[in-house]
Amino acid sequence: MKKWIVVVIGIILCCASAYALPIKESGVLIGVGTGNLRDRDDYMPIPIIWHLGYDFKPILQKINLTPEAIVELYLEPQINPVASPDANVEFGCGIGWQIIFNPKSKICPYLTFGSGIIYITQSTAEQSTKYNFQDQAGCGIYYFLDKERALNFGYRIRHISNLGIKHPNSGIDTHLAEFGYSVFF
């Protein structure tokens, strides 16, 4: 099933690039996360993410959908130091969707979900490979300082696994609290 998700997201990105989607948002997110490991201290990444949101409305309008919400197809390159159980790093890139509700308000809630690839340097009993995939879902709010600049407060749950390429593959589930700053175009 997860293989199909990767294929579908790849097709969507190829289609989106054909339409040359305009950038809607550029932002930086930082945060802290925690996840349980079987035989070691908690897994504690410190996400540092560049969020690039592309306006997906031009494609939705071509199929006669005109949502009031902002619909973004996003790309999120990231380098995440890991504080525990050992000092390590993870890096990768996520792709997915973000829906920002009530876009004309000063406070705008959002939902986000996506997948991507991630390389982790931490050796764990849960993962047999360093190359992995990440699935994530989250929510949060934007607090707009003015029409183009906003603070972002969010939460994500993230699952890292290697898609069953090699065992063990129980995965690492991480809860992430994030804070960010974004510019909207």
C-alpha positions as CSV (number, residue, x, y, z in Angstrom):
1,M,0.0,0.0,0.0
2,K,2.8,2.5,0.9
3,K,4.5,1.8,-2.4
4,W,1.3,3.0,-4.2
5,I,1.3,6.2,-2.1
6,V,4.8,7.0,-3.3
7,V,3.9,6.3,-6.9
8,V,0.7,8.5,-6.7
9,I,2.6,11.4,-5.1
10,G,5.3,11.1,-7.8
11,I,2.7,11.3,-10.5
12,I,1.0,14.3,-8.9
13,L,4.4,16.1,-8.7
14,C,5.1,15.4,-12.4
15,C,1.6,16.8,-13.3
16,A,2.1,19.8,-11.1
17,S,5.5,20.7,-12.6
18,A,3.8,20.6,-16.1
19,Y,1.5,23.4,-14.9
20,A,4.4,25.3,-13.3
21,L,2.6,25.9,-10.1
22,P,3.3,29.3,-8.5
23,I,4.9,29.4,-5.1
24,K,2.3,30.4,-2.5
25,E,4.4,30.1,0.7
26,S,8.0,29.9,1.8
27,G,8.7,29.3,5.5
28,V,11.1,27.8,8.0
29,L,9.9,25.4,10.8
30,I,11.9,24.4,13.8
31,G,10.8,22.2,16.7
32,V,11.4,19.2,18.9
33,G,10.1,15.7,18.8
34,T,10.0,12.6,20.9
35,G,9.5,8.9,20.0
36,N,9.8,5.6,21.9
37,L,12.6,3.1,21.1
38,R,12.5,-0.4,22.5
39,D,16.0,-0.8,23.9
40,R,17.2,2.8,24.2
41,D,16.4,6.2,25.5
42,D,13.7,8.1,23.6
43,Y,14.3,9.2,20.0
44,M,14.5,13.1,20.0
45,P,14.8,14.8,16.6
46,I,15.0,18.6,16.3
47,P,13.4,19.4,13.0
48,I,14.7,22.2,10.8
49,I,12.5,22.3,7.8
50,W,12.2,24.6,4.8
51,H,8.5,24.6,3.7
52,L,7.8,25.5,0.1
53,G,4.1,25.6,-0.6
54,Y,2.9,25.6,-4.2
55,D,-0.6,26.9,-5.0
56,F,-2.6,23.9,-6.3
57,K,-5.8,26.0,-7.0
58,P,-5.0,26.5,-10.8
59,I,-5.2,22.7,-11.2
60,L,-8.3,22.4,-9.1
61,Q,-10.0,25.1,-11.1
62,K,-9.4,23.2,-14.3
63,I,-11.7,20.5,-12.9
64,N,-14.2,23.1,-11.7
65,L,-13.3,22.9,-8.0
66,T,-12.9,26.3,-6.3
67,P,-12.4,25.7,-2.6
68,E,-12.3,28.8,-0.3
69,A,-9.3,27.2,1.6
70,I,-5.7,27.6,0.4
71,V,-4.7,24.2,-1.0
72,E,-0.9,23.7,-1.2
73,L,1.2,21.0,-2.7
74,Y,4.4,21.3,-0.6
75,L,8.0,20.3,-0.7
76,E,9.9,20.2,2.6
77,P,13.7,19.7,2.5
78,Q,15.0,19.1,6.0
79,I,18.1,18.5,8.1
80,N,17.2,17.4,11.6
81,P,19.7,17.0,14.4
82,V,18.9,14.2,16.8
83,A,19.7,14.8,20.5
84,S,18.9,11.3,21.9
85,P,19.6,8.5,22.3
86,D,22.9,9.6,20.7
87,A,23.9,12.7,18.9
88,N,23.0,12.0,15.2
89,V,21.3,13.6,12.3
90,E,18.5,12.8,9.8
91,F,18.0,14.5,6.5
92,G,15.5,14.1,3.6
93,C,12.7,15.7,1.8
94,G,8.9,15.4,2.3
95,I,6.1,16.1,-0.2
96,G,2.4,16.4,0.5
97,W,-0.6,18.5,0.9
98,Q,-1.5,21.4,3.3
99,I,-5.0,22.9,3.5
100,I,-5.2,26.3,5.2
101,F,-8.8,27.1,6.3
102,N,-10.3,30.6,6.7
103,P,-7.5,32.3,4.7
104,K,-8.9,35.8,5.1
105,S,-8.7,35.7,8.9
106,K,-5.8,36.7,11.2
107,I,-5.8,33.2,12.7
108,C,-6.0,30.3,10.2
109,P,-6.1,26.6,11.1
110,Y,-4.5,24.1,8.8
111,L,-4.2,20.4,8.2
112,T,-1.1,18.7,6.6
113,F,-0.2,15.2,5.4
114,G,2.5,13.8,3.3
115,S,5.3,11.3,2.7
116,G,8.9,11.5,1.7
117,I,12.4,10.0,2.0
118,I,14.7,10.3,5.0
119,Y,18.1,9.1,5.9
120,I,18.8,8.5,9.6
121,T,22.3,8.0,11.0
122,Q,21.0,6.6,14.3
123,S,21.2,2.8,14.6
124,T,18.1,1.4,16.3
125,A,16.5,-2.1,16.9
126,E,13.4,-0.8,15.0
127,Q,15.1,-0.1,11.7
128,S,17.5,-2.3,9.8
129,T,18.3,0.4,7.1
130,K,19.5,4.0,7.2
131,Y,17.4,4.9,4.1
132,N,13.8,5.2,5.1
133,F,10.4,6.7,4.2
134,Q,8.4,9.1,6.3
135,D,4.7,9.5,6.5
136,Q,3.3,12.4,8.5
137,A,0.1,14.1,9.4
138,G,-0.5,17.2,11.4
139,C,-2.4,20.3,12.3
140,G,-1.8,23.8,13.5
141,I,-2.5,27.5,13.2
142,Y,-1.0,30.4,11.3
143,Y,-1.1,33.7,13.1
144,F,-0.8,36.4,10.4
145,L,1.3,39.4,11.4
146,D,0.1,41.2,8.2
147,K,-1.2,40.1,4.8
148,E,2.0,38.3,3.8
149,R,3.8,37.2,7.0
150,A,2.7,34.7,9.5
151,L,3.9,32.7,12.6
152,N,3.1,29.0,12.5
153,F,2.4,26.8,15.5
154,G,2.0,23.1,14.7
155,Y,1.9,19.5,15.7
156,R,2.8,16.4,13.6
157,I,2.9,12.7,14.1
158,R,5.5,11.1,11.9
159,H,6.2,7.4,11.1
160,I,9.6,6.4,9.7
161,S,10.0,2.9,8.2
162,N,11.8,1.3,5.3
163,L,8.7,0.1,3.4
164,G,9.4,-3.5,4.3
165,I,12.6,-3.5,2.2
166,K,14.5,-5.3,5.1
167,H,13.6,-6.6,8.5
168,P,13.4,-5.5,11.3
169,N,11.1,-2.7,10.2
170,S,8.8,-1.8,13.1
171,G,9.4,1.8,12.5
172,I,9.8,4.9,14.7
173,D,6.7,7.0,15.6
174,T,7.6,10.5,16.6
175,H,5.4,13.3,18.0
176,L,6.7,16.8,16.8
177,A,5.9,20.2,18.1
178,E,6.9,23.0,15.6
179,F,7.2,26.7,15.4
180,G,7.8,28.6,12.2
181,Y,7.8,31.8,10.2
182,S,6.3,32.0,6.7
183,V,6.0,34.5,3.9
184,F,3.0,34.2,1.6
185,F,3.0,35.4,-2.0
